[in-house]
Amino acid sequence: MPVINTTAPASDEIEVSIFGPGVGECIVFHAGLDEWYIVDSCLNPDTKQPIALEYLQQLGVDYKTQVKGIFITHFHSDHVMGIAKLIEECVSSELFFSHALAELPAFMLACMHLESTSAISTPLSKTFAEFAKCIATLKAHNRPFSRVNAGRTIFNKTNPLVRKLICLSPSNVSVEMANAKLASLNDPASKLMPGISQCTTENLNAIAIHLSLGDVSVLLGSDLEEHHGNAEVGWSAVISGGYYESNEIPKSHVFKVPHHGSITGHHDQVWSDLLESKPVSVLTTYSCQHRLKTDPLTPELPN
Ligand SMILES: [Zn+2]
């Protein structure tokens, strides 16, 4: 049995909790001064409830007032289940999602299109249902939401604690690529074949997050990947973005390894340039019948 800390952090403490019940990922972090953020969502396999809410309840955190932001890093089923309920319950939060989802109707069209043409069984229908619930909840409660891309600063405060949260992706080029692909789905003359290869692009649009509080810094890698050596997207774009060279943000001590540890989420310079030596590194697994790409011979599948 895992030991779960049920003591809430002090006001000046950073706390990051990463949940990964086999398939699914959710991160809950305390950004200081009783301000909490949730990154993605998954369900407790036993109760079928969003694990973030259960955890905050265990800590005695008033999530209705203290959760200030919810991130949907990207819209894959292992990152969004229960997100609509989080939005509904955390009434003081703003929703942040990838700028690549700017064209919401286009994304819905893409979901339907992929589902109807996919050669293998995928959980897209569940993802689509969750997405539809999110839209309904946002509309019903007139909740704020914001599209995020690389360089977006969510907060940068110095009083009384030095605290900063900045998004490192998606790059502008990956947003353009995503929107072009989505638009092509509505174009009968398009030569792009629908299928799995389009779905994998979604990971290039995932939001990687850098959080710092005082001397401690955390890098949350989401499912951000590399893309055939394209320097303008993925981790290559983060590295060339200049955030670290300009000392805008420090190297991190804690790392949520991207994309469940797949080789496509690895970049040597992340470890040398963005992280302190020997960072505390955690990943969530992806345990189902489909395998992630761990070597060049392993088929790659969306997640
Ligand atoms: Zn994932």
Residues whose N, C-alpha, C, O or C-beta is under 5 A from the ligand:
A	BS01	ZN	D78 D223 N303
